[in-house]
Amino acid sequence: MSAPRTRTALLAWAVGESLLCLSLLACGGGVPLLHPAHALTPGKAAFALGVSDRFPLGDEKRALDDAQQRPPGSAPLDARYGRGVVVALAEGPAVAPYVSARIGIPGSNEAGLSYSGQALRADARHAFAWGQHALSAGLGFTGRGFGQSPLDLPGTDLDRARGFGVDLPVLYGYRTDADLLSVWAGLRGSLDHWSGTVPLDEQKPFTLSANRLAAGPVVGLAVGLPPVWVAAELEVDYAHLTGSLARPGARYDGNVSGLSVRPAAALIAKF
């Protein structure tokens, strides 16, 4: 089998494994980038396997703690619990597996598919490279709501909610001549929307609508010897969440803002 066909077969295998994870794994977490600023050489493929996590801080964490500590038999909807439901859906913390497949495209371009924490992300980007330095800009589309929610809020089922989003990462990076070390840093902005029904009691479910607007820095590092590298990444973002829960005779509208920290690490193989 020729090299291009081999890489295509490997990419198809990795995509299949990613989709298999969707049906087998129930977990949460962020969707990291975990790629340097330089684009892959045309026809070259990269596959990653690792783990991601997410930690809400400040007001987001307080809202989530309030919801998780809700006393049994309390009212199905109040301001504090409604805020917690929105945070659990958009920022719920949990360790999650991460898998991805990426391929280089002529013209210093790259495309990828990744899965982590109930979310499947497809993206494309272009890199402007000069020697050991590069600047890349990308566009990602994410579908959310695959699998079961990792969080157990009293009397609440978040598994019926689905979402989609877009994100815009811009990275600057440096790598050594032999590609033994790569470092990157940049900014990432994102917009996500969720909708669906959320049962909070034995009565009619609430209709959910929620949005998340976020932006923040991301830094990463990859070290290794071809064809395997170890990569680590940290993203910190500030998010503003707005949401509503409504059913006949009851409605809650609220918002919460705060920081979240999103660490991730993976083994990356390039062929």
JONOR-V704498 format. One record per residue. N is the residue number from 0. PSI is psi as a letter, one per 30 degrees, with the letter a starting at -180 (* if undefined). Layout:
N,PSI  N,PSI
This chain:
0,k  1,l  2,e  3,e  4,e  5,e  6,e  7,e  8,e  9,e  10,e  11,e  12,e  13,e  14,e  15,e  16,e  17,e  18,e  19,e  20,e  21,e  22,f  23,f  24,k  25,j  26,l  27,a  28,l  29,l  30,j  31,l  32,e  33,h  34,k  35,l  36,e  37,k  38,l  39,l  40,k  41,k  42,f  43,k  44,l  45,k  46,k  47,k  48,k  49,b  50,k  51,l  52,l  53,k  54,j  55,k  56,l  57,b  58,e  59,e  60,e  61,e  62,e  63,e  64,e  65,e  66,e  67,f  68,g  69,k  70,k  71,k  72,g  73,l  74,k  75,f  76,k  77,l  78,e  79,e  80,e  81,e  82,e  83,e  84,e  85,e  86,e  87,e  88,e  89,f  90,g  91,k  92,k  93,k  94,k  95,k  96,l  97,k  98,k  99,l  100,k  101,l  102,k  103,k  104,k  105,k  106,g  107,h  108,l  109,k  110,l  111,l  112,k  113,l  114,k  115,k  116,h  117,g  118,k  119,k  120,k  121,k  122,l  123,l  124,l  125,k  126,k  127,j  128,k  129,j  130,b  131,f  132,l  133,l  134,k  135,k  136,k  137,l  138,k  139,k  140,k  141,k  142,k  143,l  144,g  145,k  146,a  147,l  148,k  149,f  150,k  151,j  152,k  153,k  154,g  155,k  156,j  157,g  158,f  159,f  160,k  161,l  162,l  163,l  164,l  165,l  166,l  167,j  168,k  169,k  170,k  171,k  172,l  173,k  174,l  175,l  176,e  177,g  178,h  179,f  180,k  181,k  182,k  183,l  184,l  185,a  186,k  187,k  188,k  189,l  190,k  191,k  192,k  193,k  194,l  195,a  196,k  197,j  198,k  199,f  200,a  201,f  202,a  203,k  204,l  205,k  206,k  207,k  208,k  209,k  210,k  211,k  212,k  213,l  214,l  215,l  216,l  217,k  218,k  219,l  220,k  221,k  222,k  223,a  224,k  225,k  226,g  227,k  228,l  229,k  230,k  231,k  232,k  233,k  234,k  235,k  236,l  237,k  238,k  239,j  240,k  241,k  242,l  243,k  244,k  245,k  246,l  247,k  248,f  249,k  250,k  251,k  252,k  253,l  254,l  255,k  256,l  257,l  258,l  259,k  260,k  261,i  262,l  263,l  264,l  265,l  266,k  267,k  268,k  269,k  270,*
